[in-house]
Structure formats: C-alpha cells, structure tokens
Amino acid sequence: MMIRGAGLGFSFGDKVVFQGINMEVNPGTIAALVGPSGSGKTLLLHTLGGMITPDRGAVYVDGEESSAWSDTRRLRFWRESAAFIQQDYGVVEEESVAFNVTMRSSLWGRTIVPDHSKLDEVLARVGLSGRAGETAARLSGGEKQRVAIARALYKGAQVWFADEPTASLDADNQGLVRTLFREAAEKGATIIVATHDLDFARSCEQRVELGSQR
C-alpha cells in the first residue's frame, strides 16, 4: 500500500507544529520522521495513520483519501492492513506471548484458536522460538518489542507505523529491530517510523525532517 501526505499541516492554537508536509511512501520502503522532541513526529505519524485529522492537507492510501474515511472504514484499514508498533511495546503483561502476537487464546477465557504453525514461524523470525507460553511480564524490553513486531508479521500487515521502536533498547536489540524492519520492507511492507535513532534514520530510503517550520 502506498501512503501519501499532501500539504499536511497541524496547529495548536497559534502554534504551528508542522506545515506543508508532502511525502509518499511506497511498498518496500521505510520512511523516517526525524526531528527534535516536540517537533511533531508522533503527531505526523498518527496523522498518516488516520488517527488524527490534519488541519490542512490530506492523506491518501493507494490513492483513496483516508483522511475523509468514516470510522468504520478506518477501523477496517487497521484491522485488515495496518499495524502500530509503540515505544512502550503495547503488550498485555498478564497474557502469554502467544496471545500478544495473535490476540487470541487468552488465559482469561477467550477460546479462538490461533494458527500455531504461523505463530511458530513468526516467533522464530524474531528470535523468540519456543516462548509462546511465557507471560509477557517475564520478557525483557527488547523481547517485548520483538513481540510487537511478531504481531505485525502474524497479521500480515501491509503498512507499519512505528513510534520510536528502538528508543528503550540496548544496542544489540536496536540492531535486531532495525534488521526485522528491513526484512519486512524487503517483503513488501510500507513502513513509517518516528525516531530519534540516527542510525535507523540513515538506513531508511526516505527522511522527513520536522522542526524547521517553527
């Protein structure tokens, strides 16, 4: 899926956060949103993902104006096509790795059976083989982030939105996360990352710098 922002702008009162943002991210590429804290990276990420409506401009998904979608259409996009990877991992601590990846087979009574073969495959890809039954609370920060990535892989998300996915990780886990993102892009995912990680940003096909408008 191609994600395009055309003339995007957002303000809080008289304060312009960003303006005139034009970008196009195609399948198989990673775009980095970079800039100092408070420059609007996360806000732009959420705008591109349809979670926030821009004050100016429009967002398009495969040529369709997503910034004009109904709530139902937006929900379908997130349910069927997109994944969001958070800085704080977005895992349910009390649940198993399997539940956090598949959002099924909960310890607390949910009975939908996941695709175990697919689950094993994605856990192997992120270096968590054999750990489906562990509770997320027992994992390190780097392992929790890999669970979030495994969720996107299990879902087969065509578009990844990620907010500072390497910010809380040590150097080894940062490198592993970058590699997993690159592999996903090589398999055709469209990836947009808000990041302070300059090594990650330099490896991306596109960089959008924020903060110069203020």
N, C-alpha and C positions, 0 to 999 in steps of 0.2 A: 504493500500500500504506500502511495506517495502522500506525504504530508506537506502542505504549503501554507505559509503565512504571508498575507498580502497587506502591507501598510499597517501592521499591528501597533496599537498604542494603548497605554493604560495609565490612568492618573488617580491619585488620591487627593481630592480637592484641587488645590492649586499646584500640587507637586506631581510633576511628570515622572513616572517610573521608567517607562520606555516609550519610544515612538518611532514610527517609520520602519518597523522591522519587516523585512522581506526575506524569506528563506524558503527553500524547497529541499526536502529530504526524500530521497528515493530508496526503494528496496535495495538491500545490500550495502547500505552506508550508515555511518554513525555521525551524528552532528552533536557538537559540544556547545552548550550555552555557558559562557565564561564571563567573569567579571567579579568585582569586589562584593563583599557581603552587603546586602541591601540594594543591589543594582537591579533586582527583579528577575533573577534566573528562575527561581521556583515559580514565580507568578507567570512568566512566559511559558514555562513547561506546562503548567496547569491550563493555560490558555490554549496551547497547541493540542492538548488532550481533551479539550471541550469541557473541562471542569469549571472554567471561568469564562465569561463572555467579554471580549475586548471592548474597550470604549470606542476604538477606531479600528477599521480594517476588518478582515475576515480570515477564517481558517478553512482550508479545503482538504478533504480526504478523497483521494482518487478523483479530484475534480468536483466533488459534491461539497457544497458549503456546510461544513459541520457546525459552524458557529450559529447556524439557524436551525439546527436539529431540534426536534421535540425531545423531551426527557426519555420517552420510550425508545426513540432511535438512538440516542446517546447511550442508553443502557445496553442496547443490543451490540453497539460497537465495542463497549468494554467487555461484555460477556463473551462475545464471539471472536474478537480480533485483537484486543489490546491488553497489555499488562503494565502495571505500575510497580516499580521497584523503589522502595523507600529507603531513606538513610537509616531509619531505625528498624529496618528489616521487615516489619509488618507481619510477624509471626504470632500465632496464638501460643503463648508459653506453655499452657497446661495441656496442649494437644500434642499428638505424635508428629514426627517428621512426615509420615505418610499423609496425615490429614492436612498439614500445612501446605503440602505440594498439590494434593488433589482436591482439597476442600471437601473430602468425602470420608466415610468410615470413621467418624468421630468416636472418641472414647465415651462421649456423653449421649449416645443413643441414636445417632444418625446411622442409617443402615445401607446407604447406597454403596455398592461395591466398586472400587476403582479398577482401572486397568493395571493389574500388577506387573505385567511384562513391561508396559510403558513406564511405570513408576521406577522399576529397577533400572531401566535404561537411562532415564534422566538423572537418577541419583548417581549412577556410575559416571556419567558425564561431568558432574560437578564434584566428584571425589567423595561421595557420601554412601558408597556401596554398603549394604548390609545394615543400615542405620534407620530404616523406615519405622521401626517400632519405638525408637527413643523419643522421649518428650523433648520439645524444643527448648525448654528451660535448661537442659543439660548441655546445650551446644555453646560453643564459643561464638563471639561476634562474627567472625569470618564464616563460620559454618552456617549461622543463621542467614547471612546474606546469600550464601550459596543455595540455601533452601528457597529463598525468594526467587532466585534465578531459575532453580529447578521448576518452580511453579509456572513461570513463563514458558519454559520449554515443554512441560507436560501439557499445558494449554494449547501449545502450538501458536502462540501469539504472533501475529504478523507485524505488530507495532509495539515497541518497548519504550516506555517513558521512565526515566530513572533520575531520582533526586539524590545527588551526592552518594552514589553507591559505594565509593571507596573511602569515604571520609573517616569512618571509625575503625579502619582496618590497619593491620601492620603491613609492612612492605610485601611480604610473601603473599598474603591474601589479596592485597591490591593488585599484584601482578596476575594472580589467578582469575580474579573478577574481570580484569581487562581482557584476558585471553578468552574467557567464556563469552563476553560481549562480542568480541571479534569473530568467534566461531559462529555465533548466532547471525551476525550480519552476513557472513560468508554463505550462510544457508538461506539468505533472502530476507531477513528481518529488517525493518526500518527502525532505527534506534536514535532516540534523542535523549541526551544526558545533560543535566545541570551539574556542573562540577567545578571545584577548586583545584582538582588534580591536574597539574600542568602536563605531566607525562601522559596521562589519559587523553587530555585535550589535543596534544600534539599528534597523537596517533589517529585522530579522527579525520575523516575526509572533509568535514566542514567545521568551522568555528564561528559562532556568532558572539561578538563581544558586546557586553552591556555596560552601562555606566557612563559612556561618553556623552549621552544626551543631556545629562543633568547639569 
